[in-house]
């Protein structure tokens, strides 16, 4: 009787060993979403797991379900320890290993594609106009709020219609960055672009976009030297742009021209008297306004041209201050240029300058709609 019981127990053990899977279960399944620009519709998902170290391994099978509590359906198979699916992902995934004899392992621990891991969007977006480039920068709240869940920022751009204040519909990925700033370069001057930024989590979830921002690259130059008329009359005038060949295009040799102070085609000339050095508009349709009420840190601090305060009177040249010029383009649209004076003496003036080639566009370089300031002396023209 005891022998029969032992044989029965042995049969039970043998049956259990025969029914158990002959291959290990895949472990550490993770996912990585592929952002699309639409936070509600990722472009796809990549699943990865630890390889099963078994020479009898034939393939892996991937299962998924769209709703909690539903049964898992076979999605596909692969011989690699990863699997790519295009389109919006399902809710849950699990993976099995299949041996050459057809045995299939137990399913892995299900992994949930949890949209609650999505980061918050950047609160604001700013830009600085540069020569053939735009510097973008934004609030870093997605990283500061969830530093361990943050992966990177994604920067998008589209065309911009200045006349109708509308962004285009064809958005492209400019690039990614882990810093809350991005330099978009190799852009044509005078062509406006619209920008938006999203935050990406370590799982690939993409946040909603930041507020949109538009900007327009424009030419600039640094450390231009001119002289007061009394020191060197032939190099005391300046013209931001002059279409010398009449082709209607802004060519490199037509920007930032130093001219004689008595040239009627100069945008402004520089002269001096016992009280200081003066900047005076020259060309018909050209006027000047002081930018803000204090020194500006850099030429790039001069962003949007003032909405008012322009005059044709001479204005004192003071180091570190910015000046904006409004000029006639001859086509019904104003042109705008800016200078930041860096050095002034009775013998010379050095300044940085920028010019917006887009007709009627006031973007020069961080605060718009500034009114002119009367703290610097303005006097009637006296040539």
Residue pairs with C-beta under 8 A, 6 or more apart in sequence:
21 99
21 103
21 104
21 105
21 106
22 56
22 99
22 101
22 103
23 52
23 54
23 56
23 57
23 97
23 98
23 99
23 103
23 104
23 105
24 52
24 53
24 54
24 97
24 105
25 96
25 97
25 105
25 106
25 107
25 108
26 49
26 50
26 52
26 60
26 81
26 95
26 96
26 97
26 105
26 108
27 49
27 50
27 108
27 109
28 49
28 50
29 47
29 48
29 49
29 93
29 94
29 95
29 108
29 109
29 111
30 47
30 48
30 49
30 111
31 45
31 46
31 47
31 48
31 89
31 93
31 111
31 113
31 203
31 204
32 45
32 46
32 48
32 203
32 204
33 42
33 44
33 45
33 46
33 89
33 113
33 203
33 204
33 205
33 206
34 42
34 43
34 44
34 45
34 46
34 204
35 42
35 43
35 154
35 198
35 200
35 204
35 205
35 206
36 42
36 43
36 206
37 154
37 156
37 171
37 173
37 198
37 206
38 206
39 118
39 198
39 205
39 206
39 207
39 208
39 209
41 88
42 88
42 89
42 204
42 205
42 206
43 86
43 87
44 84
44 85
44 86
44 87
44 89
45 84
45 85
45 89
45 113
45 204
46 82
46 83
46 84
47 62
47 82
47 83
47 84
47 85
47 93
47 95
47 111
48 81
48 82
49 60
49 81
49 82
49 95
49 108
50 81
51 81
52 60
52 81
52 97
52 105
54 97
54 99
56 99
56 100
56 101
57 97
57 98
57 99
57 100
58 79
58 98
58 99
58 100
59 77
59 78
59 79
59 97
59 98
60 77
60 78
60 79
60 80
60 81
60 83
60 95
60 96
60 97
60 98
61 74
61 76
61 77
61 95
61 96
61 97
61 98
61 104
62 74
62 75
62 76
62 77
62 78
62 83
62 93
62 94
62 95
63 72
63 73
63 74
63 75
63 93
63 94
63 95
63 96
63 107
64 72
64 73
64 75
64 89
64 90
64 91
64 92
64 93
64 94
65 71
65 72
65 73
65 90
65 91
65 92
66 90
66 91
67 91
68 91
68 92
72 92
72 94
72 107
72 110
75 83
75 85
75 90
75 93
76 83
76 85
77 98
83 95
89 113
90 113
91 112
91 113
92 110
92 111
92 112
92 113
93 110
93 111
93 113
94 107
94 108
94 109
94 110
94 111
95 107
95 108
96 104
96 105
96 106
96 107
96 108
97 104
97 105
98 104
98 105
113 203
114 203
115 205
117 149
117 201
117 203
117 205
118 201
118 205
118 206
118 207
119 142
119 145
119 146
119 149
119 150
119 199
119 200
119 201
119 205
119 207
120 141
120 142
120 145
120 146
120 199
120 207
120 208
121 142
121 198
121 199
121 207
121 208
121 209
121 210
122 138
122 139
122 140
122 141
122 142
122 153
122 180
122 197
122 198
122 199
122 207
122 210
123 138
123 139
123 141
123 210
124 138
124 139
124 210
124 211
125 136
125 137
125 138
125 195
125 196
125 197
125 210
125 211
125 212
125 213
126 136
126 137
126 138
126 213
126 366
127 134
127 135
127 136
127 137
127 195
127 213
127 214
127 215
128 134
128 135
128 137
128 215
128 300
128 303
128 365
128 366
129 215
129 216
129 217
129 218
129 300
129 303
129 354
129 356
129 363
129 364
129 365
130 217
130 218
130 220
130 300
130 365
131 189
131 217
131 218
131 219
131 220
131 354
132 185
132 186
132 187
132 188
132 189
132 217
132 219
133 183
133 184
133 185
133 186
133 187
133 217
134 183
134 184
134 187
134 193
134 195
134 215
134 216
134 217
135 181
135 182
135 183
135 184
135 300
136 155
136 181
136 182
136 183
136 184
136 195
136 197
136 213
137 180
137 181
137 182
138 153
138 180
138 181
138 197
138 210
139 180
140 180
142 150
142 153
142 199
142 207
143 150
143 180
143 199
146 201
148 202
149 201
149 202
149 203
150 199
150 200
150 201
150 202
151 178
151 200
151 201
151 202
151 204
152 176
152 177
152 178
152 199
152 200
153 176
153 177
153 178
153 179
153 180
153 182
153 197
153 198
153 199
153 200
154 173
154 176
154 197
154 198
154 199
154 200
154 206
155 173
155 174
155 175
155 176
155 177
155 182
155 184
155 195
155 196
155 197
156 171
156 172
156 173
156 174
156 195
156 196
156 197
156 198
156 209
157 171
157 172
157 174
157 184
157 193
157 194
157 195
157 196
158 167
158 168
158 169
158 170
158 171
158 172
158 193
158 194
159 167
159 168
159 170
159 192
159 193
159 194
160 166
160 167
160 168
160 192
160 193
160 194
160 214
160 216
161 167
161 168
161 192
162 192
162 214
162 216
162 358
162 360
162 361
167 194
167 212
167 214
168 194
171 196
174 182
174 184
174 195
175 182
175 184
176 200
182 197
184 193
184 195
187 193
187 217
188 217
189 216
189 217
189 218
189 219
189 250
189 357
190 216
190 217
190 218
190 250
190 356
190 357
190 358
190 361
191 216
191 217
191 358
192 214
192 215
192 216
192 358
192 361
192 363
193 214
193 215
193 216
194 212
194 213
194 214
195 212
195 213
195 214
195 215
196 209
196 210
196 211
196 212
196 213
197 209
197 210
198 206
198 207
198 208
198 209
198 210
199 206
199 207
200 206
200 207
201 207
215 363
216 356
216 358
216 361
216 363
218 354
218 355
218 356
218 357
218 358
218 363
218 364
218 365
219 250
219 255
219 256
219 354
219 355
219 357
220 299
220 352
220 353
220 354
220 355
221 255
221 256
221 352
221 353
222 299
222 352
223 342
223 350
223 352
224 238
224 256
224 258
224 350
224 351
224 352
224 353
225 235
225 348
225 349
225 350
226 235
226 236
226 237
226 238
226 258
226 270
226 348
226 349
226 351
227 235
227 236
227 270
227 347
227 348
227 349
228 236
228 270
228 271
228 272
228 277
228 346
228 347
228 348
228 349
229 236
229 261
229 262
229 269
229 270
229 271
229 272
230 271
230 272
231 272
231 346
231 347
231 348
233 260
233 261
233 262
234 260
234 261
235 258
235 259
235 260
236 260
236 261
236 269
236 270
236 271
237 258
237 259
237 260
237 261
237 262
237 263
237 266
237 267
237 268
237 269
237 270
237 282
238 256
238 257
238 258
238 259
238 266
238 267
238 268
238 269
238 270
238 353
239 256
239 257
239 259
239 263
239 265
239 266
239 267
239 283
240 255
240 256
240 267
240 325
240 327
240 335
240 337
240 353
240 355
241 250
241 254
241 255
241 257
241 335
241 337
241 355
241 357
242 254
242 257
242 265
243 249
243 250
243 254
244 251
244 253
244 254
245 251
245 254
250 357
255 355
256 353
256 355
259 265
259 266
260 266
261 269
261 270
261 271
262 269
262 383
263 269
263 282
264 282
264 283
265 282
265 283
266 282
266 283
267 281
267 282
267 283
267 286
267 325
267 327
267 337
268 279
268 280
268 281
268 282
268 286
268 288
268 325
269 279
269 280
269 282
269 383
270 277
270 278
270 279
270 280
270 317
270 349
271 277
271 278
271 280
271 314
271 383
272 278
272 346
275 377
276 316
276 317
276 344
276 377
277 316
277 317
277 344
277 345
277 346
277 349
278 314
278 315
278 316
278 317
278 379
279 288
279 314
279 315
279 316
279 317
279 323
280 312
280 313
280 314
280 315
280 381
280 383
281 287
281 288
281 312
281 325
283 327
283 328
284 328
285 327
285 328
286 312
286 325
286 326
286 327
286 328
287 310
287 311
287 312
287 325
287 326
288 310
288 311
288 312
288 315
288 323
288 324
288 325
288 326
289 305
289 306
289 308
289 309
289 310
289 311
289 323
289 324
289 326
289 372
290 309
290 315
290 321
290 322
290 323
290 324
290 372
290 373
290 376
291 302
291 306
291 321
291 322
291 323
291 324
291 338
291 370
292 322
292 367
292 370
292 373
293 373
293 375
294 373
295 319
295 320
295 321
296 302
296 320
296 321
296 322
296 340
298 340
298 352
299 322
299 338
299 339
299 340
299 352
299 353
299 354
299 365
300 365
300 366
301 322
301 340
301 365
301 366
302 322
302 324
302 338
302 340
302 354
302 364
302 365
303 363
303 364
303 365
303 366
303 367
303 368
304 362
304 363
304 364
304 367
304 368
304 369
304 370
305 324
305 326
305 336
305 338
305 356
305 362
305 363
305 364
306 324
306 369
306 370
306 371
306 372
307 369
307 370
307 371
308 371
308 372
309 371
309 372
310 324
310 326
310 372
311 378
312 381
313 378
313 379
313 380
313 381
314 378
314 379
314 380
314 381
314 382
315 323
315 376
315 377
315 378
315 379
316 376
316 377
316 378
316 379
317 341
317 344
317 349
318 341
318 344
318 376
319 341
319 342
319 343
319 344
320 340
320 341
320 342
321 340
321 341
321 376
322 338
322 339
322 340
322 341
323 338
323 339
323 340
323 341
324 336
324 337
324 338
324 364
325 336
325 337
325 338
325 339
326 334
326 335
326 336
327 334
327 335
327 336
327 337
328 334
328 335
329 335
329 359
329 360
331 359
333 359
333 360
334 359
334 360
335 355
335 356
335 357
335 359
336 355
336 356
336 361
336 362
336 364
337 353
337 354
337 355
337 356
337 364
338 353
338 354
338 355
338 364
338 365
339 351
339 352
339 353
339 354
340 351
340 352
340 353
341 349
341 350
341 351
342 350
342 351
342 352
343 349
343 350
344 350
354 364
354 365
356 362
356 363
356 364
362 368
